[in-house]
């Protein structure tokens, strides 16, 4: 190898790693089948993510139909819903174990009766691990998803195309826990986002925008790269059944944080029209981003983009940022550190302390103890931040 400095070894290790999202690590008794190859030759999977509540009632509530008093009470507090679900699981577990007693076989030996693996047991497991259901797709057919639509027509399932392992530059094609955390918050506080115009930065596979699209009026889901944006657009089409009852709309668009302007090239696949840019500036009141803080330069670029966009909005805006604090051992420090997270926090502090006479930003953390509506492991390293952006002039 020759002479290699510690800094070069750090960079070499970082660049050569294959990045794997651990959302899909715990998938017992499931076949991991490649469904097809995307444009750059990466295996693509289709996964079903089940919502832990009935979206039929939720959609009816959003469209203006009267809900029953019991349903209104159930959804009035996420904590009450969680407590009710936990008590139901506990009661079912207790009832399923009643009457179990030790028996002797014909020879007088003790026969151990195993506790049955009931539905409640499976539900309890689902609260802490993600279930993945890969489906084989026929490449090149227009009715690729016809069978899947027939097999899964319920309104409590989100279907997402994604990869399971990528180089660092393609991490947006995977599904990440912070996206689930932000999606949970959207469902928990759905009245806050109802009928809003929303911008997502670094939308990736689009799962958070899709959840937001079930309550918001319009969502601009943005990222860079035609291959990723095409995957995101496909996911939006796969989940149109979730958005149709409330009339929500998702527009997949290119937004490069390293550029100062929106892409308006009419020949570009995911460019913006002048009308769409005007609509964003006139009506956007919510901006969100999940698990996009892994590179210092991109973090700086994101915050510059946030400043530019919020400065051009006609209304006050609230920004929601979800992040997973990832600890890594580095040779440079010879210790476990979290440099990407530290840089994020420093930049967040700089934004709050900004004094330019034009914008004022108030930053506050959001406790992640709200109810969980998607199956994933909500680890303590997951964080959610809120930024209130007000124009001073």
C-alpha positions in Angstrom: 0.0 0.0 0.0 2.9 2.3 0.6 2.9 5.2 3.1 -0.7 6.0 4.1 -1.6 8.7 6.6 -4.2 8.3 9.2 -6.4 10.8 7.4 -6.1 8.9 4.2 -7.0 5.7 5.9 -10.1 7.3 7.4 -11.1 8.6 4.0 -10.3 5.3 2.3 -12.4 3.3 4.8 -15.3 5.7 4.5 -15.4 5.7 0.7 -15.0 2.0 0.3 -17.8 1.0 2.6 -21.1 -0.3 1.2 -24.0 1.4 3.1 -26.8 -0.9 4.4 -29.9 0.4 6.0 -30.8 -1.8 9.0 -34.5 -1.3 8.5 -34.5 -4.6 6.7 -32.1 -6.6 8.8 -34.7 -8.3 11.0 -36.8 -10.2 8.4 -37.4 -13.7 9.8 -38.9 -16.4 7.6 -39.0 -14.1 4.6 -37.4 -14.7 1.2 -35.2 -11.9 0.0 -35.8 -12.0 -3.7 -34.4 -9.5 -6.2 -37.4 -8.1 -8.1 -35.4 -6.4 -10.9 -32.3 -4.3 -11.6 -32.5 -0.5 -11.8 -30.8 1.6 -14.4 -27.4 1.4 -12.7 -27.7 -2.4 -12.1 -28.6 -2.3 -8.4 -31.1 -5.0 -7.1 -34.6 -3.4 -6.4 -37.1 -4.8 -3.9 -40.7 -4.0 -3.3 -41.7 -4.0 0.4 -45.1 -3.7 2.1 -45.1 -1.5 5.2 -48.3 -1.9 7.3 -49.8 1.0 9.1 -50.8 0.1 12.7 -54.2 1.7 12.4 -57.2 1.7 10.1 -56.8 4.3 7.3 -60.3 3.8 6.0 -61.7 5.7 9.0 -58.8 8.2 8.7 -59.5 8.9 5.1 -63.2 9.3 5.8 -62.4 11.8 8.5 -60.1 13.8 6.2 -62.7 14.0 3.4 -65.2 15.6 5.8 -67.5 12.7 6.6 -68.7 12.4 10.2 -66.7 10.0 12.4 -68.3 8.3 15.4 -67.7 9.7 18.9 -65.8 6.6 19.8 -63.4 7.0 16.8 -62.9 10.7 17.5 -62.0 9.8 21.1 -59.6 7.1 20.0 -57.7 9.4 17.6 -57.8 12.4 19.9 -54.7 11.4 21.7 -51.8 9.3 20.4 -50.9 8.4 24.0 -54.4 7.0 24.6 -54.3 5.0 21.4 -50.9 3.5 22.4 -52.1 2.7 25.9 -55.3 1.0 24.5 -53.2 -1.1 22.1 -50.8 -2.1 24.8 -53.6 -3.1 27.1 -55.3 -5.1 24.4 -52.1 -7.0 23.7 -51.6 -7.7 27.4 -55.2 -9.0 27.8 -54.9 -11.2 24.8 -51.7 -12.7 26.0 -53.1 -13.4 29.4 -56.3 -15.0 28.0 -54.2 -17.2 25.6 -52.2 -18.6 28.5 -55.2 -19.4 30.7 -55.8 -23.1 31.2 -52.3 -24.2 30.3 -51.2 -26.9 32.8 -48.5 -29.6 33.0 -49.7 -33.0 31.7 -48.2 -36.5 31.9 -48.0 -38.7 28.9 -48.9 -42.4 28.8 -45.5 -43.3 30.3 -45.8 -40.9 33.2 -43.2 -38.5 31.7 -43.8 -34.8 32.1 -45.1 -33.3 28.8 -44.4 -29.6 28.4 -47.2 -27.6 26.8 -45.7 -24.8 24.7 -47.5 -21.5 24.6 -49.3 -21.1 21.3 -47.9 -18.6 18.8 -51.0 -16.4 18.7 -51.8 -13.4 16.6 -51.2 -11.2 19.5 -47.6 -12.5 19.8 -47.0 -11.6 16.2 -48.4 -8.1 16.7 -46.2 -7.6 19.7 -43.2 -8.6 17.6 -44.3 -6.2 14.8 -44.0 -3.3 17.2 -40.3 -3.7 17.4 -39.2 -5.1 14.0 -40.0 -4.4 10.4 -41.6 -6.9 8.2 -40.5 -7.0 4.5 -42.4 -8.7 1.8 -40.4 -8.9 -1.5 -42.4 -9.5 -4.6 -41.1 -10.8 -7.9 -41.8 -8.3 -10.7 -41.9 -8.9 -14.5 -39.4 -6.5 -16.1 -40.6 -4.5 -19.1 -44.3 -5.1 -18.7 -46.7 -2.2 -18.4 -48.9 -4.1 -15.9 -46.0 -4.9 -13.7 -47.9 -4.2 -10.5 -51.3 -5.6 -11.5 -51.0 -8.8 -9.4 -49.7 -6.9 -6.4 -52.6 -4.5 -6.7 -55.0 -7.4 -6.7 -53.3 -9.1 -3.8 -53.0 -6.0 -1.6 -55.9 -3.6 -2.1 -56.2 -2.6 1.6 -55.7 1.0 2.6 -53.4 0.4 5.5 -50.3 -0.7 3.5 -47.6 1.5 2.0 -45.7 -0.1 -0.9 -42.2 1.1 -1.5 -39.6 0.2 -4.1 -36.1 0.4 -2.7 -32.7 -1.1 -2.6 -31.1 -2.8 0.4 -27.4 -1.9 0.0 -25.8 0.9 -2.1 -22.7 3.0 -2.4 -22.7 6.1 -0.3 -23.8 8.3 -3.2 -27.0 6.2 -3.7 -28.2 6.0 -0.1 -31.4 7.8 -1.0 -32.6 4.5 -2.7 -32.8 2.8 0.7 -35.4 3.2 3.5 -34.1 4.7 6.7 -35.5 4.8 10.3 -35.5 8.6 10.6 -38.0 8.7 7.6 -40.3 6.4 9.6 -39.9 8.6 12.7 -40.9 11.7 10.7 -43.8 9.8 9.1 -45.0 8.7 12.5 -45.0 12.3 13.6 -47.1 13.3 10.6 -49.7 10.7 11.4 -49.6 11.6 15.1 -50.1 15.4 14.3 -52.1 15.0 11.1 -54.4 17.9 12.0 -51.4 20.2 12.0 -50.5 19.2 8.4 -54.0 19.0 7.0 -54.5 20.9 3.7 -50.9 22.3 3.8 -48.4 22.7 1.0 -45.3 20.9 1.9 -41.7 20.6 0.6 -39.5 17.6 1.3 -35.8 17.9 0.8 -33.9 14.7 0.0 -37.1 12.7 -0.2 -35.3 9.5 -1.4 -37.8 6.7 -1.9 -40.6 9.0 -1.0 -42.1 7.2 1.9 -42.4 10.3 4.2 -43.9 12.4 1.4 -46.4 9.6 0.7 -47.5 9.6 4.3 -47.7 13.4 4.2 -49.7 13.2 1.0 -52.5 11.4 2.8 -53.2 14.5 4.9 -51.6 17.5 3.1 -53.0 19.3 0.1 -49.9 19.2 -2.0 -46.4 17.8 -1.4 -43.3 18.6 -3.5 -41.0 15.6 -3.0 -37.5 16.6 -4.1 -34.1 14.9 -4.6 -31.4 14.6 -7.3 -30.7 11.9 -9.9 -33.1 10.7 -12.5 -32.9 7.1 -11.4 -33.7 7.9 -7.8 -36.5 10.3 -8.8 -38.0 7.8 -11.2 -38.1 5.2 -8.3 -39.7 7.9 -6.1 -42.3 8.6 -8.7 -43.1 4.9 -9.1 -43.6 4.7 -5.3 -46.0 7.6 -5.5 -48.0 5.8 -8.2 -48.0 2.6 -6.2 -49.6 4.4 -3.3 -52.2 6.5 -5.1 -54.9 4.6 -3.3 -53.8 6.2 0.0 -54.0 9.7 -1.3 -57.1 9.6 -3.5 -59.7 9.7 -0.6 -58.4 13.0 0.7 -57.4 14.5 -2.7 -53.7 14.9 -1.8 -51.2 15.4 -4.6 -47.5 14.6 -4.7 -45.2 16.2 -7.3 -41.7 14.6 -7.7 -39.2 17.3 -8.6 -35.4 17.8 -8.8 -33.9 20.1 -6.2 -30.1 20.2 -6.0 -28.8 21.8 -2.8 -25.5 22.7 -4.6 -27.3 25.0 -7.0 -29.0 28.3 -6.2 -31.9 28.0 -8.6 -34.7 25.5 -9.3 -34.3 23.3 -12.4 -36.6 24.8 -15.0 -35.1 23.1 -18.1 -38.2 21.8 -20.0 -36.2 18.9 -21.3 -35.3 17.7 -17.8 -37.5 14.9 -16.6 -38.3 16.3 -13.1 -37.9 20.1 -13.7 -40.1 22.8 -12.2 -42.6 25.0 -14.1 -42.8 28.7 -13.2 -46.3 28.0 -11.9 -45.1 25.3 -9.5 -42.3 27.6 -8.2 -44.8 30.3 -7.6 -47.2 27.9 -5.9 -44.4 26.8 -3.6 -43.4 30.3 -2.7 -47.0 31.4 -2.2 -48.4 28.5 -0.2 -45.7 26.4 1.4 -45.8 26.4 5.2 -44.0 23.1 6.0 -40.5 21.9 5.0 -39.2 18.5 6.1 -36.1 16.3 5.7 -35.2 12.9 7.1 -31.8 11.2 7.5 -30.0 13.5 5.1 -27.2 14.6 7.5 -24.3 12.2 6.8 -21.9 14.5 4.9 -20.7 17.9 6.2 -20.7 19.6 2.8 -24.2 18.4 2.0 -25.4 19.4 5.4 -24.0 22.9 4.8 -25.7 22.9 1.4 -29.0 21.8 2.8 -29.0 24.7 5.4 -28.1 27.2 2.7 -31.1 25.8 0.7 -33.3 26.1 3.7 -32.4 29.7 4.2 -32.9 30.6 0.6 -36.3 29.0 0.3 -37.7 30.2 3.6 -36.5 33.7 2.7 -38.6 33.6 -0.5 -41.8 32.2 1.1 -44.7 34.5 1.5 -45.8 32.8 4.8 -44.1 31.7 7.9 -42.8 28.2 7.7 -42.1 25.3 10.1 -39.2 22.9 9.3 -39.1 19.4 10.6 -35.7 17.6 10.6 -35.3 13.9 11.5 -31.9 12.4 12.1 -30.3 9.2 13.4 -27.2 9.8 15.5 -24.8 7.2 14.2 -21.7 6.4 16.3 -18.5 5.3 14.5 -15.0 4.4 15.4 -12.4 6.6 13.6 -8.7 6.1 13.3 -8.1 9.9 13.4 -9.6 10.1 16.9 -9.0 6.5 18.0 -12.4 6.7 19.6 -16.1 6.4 19.0 -17.4 9.7 17.6 -20.3 11.1 15.6 -18.9 13.8 13.5 -21.8 14.1 11.0 -24.2 14.6 13.9 -21.9 17.1 15.7 -21.7 19.1 12.5 -25.5 19.0 12.1 -25.9 20.3 15.6 -23.4 23.1 15.2 -25.0 24.2 11.9 -28.4 24.1 13.6 -27.1 26.4 16.3 -25.6 28.7 13.7 -29.0 29.0 12.0 -30.7 29.8 15.3 -28.1 32.5 16.1 -28.3 34.0 12.7 -28.8 37.8 12.8 -29.2 39.2 9.3 -32.2 41.4 9.8 -34.2 39.3 7.4 -35.0 36.0 9.0 -35.4 34.7 12.6 -35.2 30.9 13.3 -36.4 29.3 16.5 -35.1 25.7 17.1 -36.5 23.2 19.5 -36.3 19.4 19.9 -39.4 17.2 19.7 -39.7 14.3 22.1 -39.9 11.1 20.2 -42.3 9.4 22.7 -45.4 9.9 20.5 -47.4 7.0 19.2 -45.8 4.6 16.6 -47.8 3.9 13.5 -45.2 2.0 11.4 -43.2 -1.1 12.4 -39.5 -0.2 13.0 -37.2 0.0 15.9 -37.4 3.4 17.4 -34.0 3.6 19.0 -32.9 6.3 21.3 -30.5 7.7 18.7 -33.4 8.9 16.6 -34.1 12.6 17.0 -36.7 15.1 15.6 -36.2 18.8 15.5 -38.5 21.7 14.7 -37.5 25.0 13.3 -39.9 28.0 13.1 -38.8 30.3 10.4 -40.2 33.9 10.5 -39.5 36.7 8.2 -38.6 40.0 9.9 -39.3 42.2 6.9 
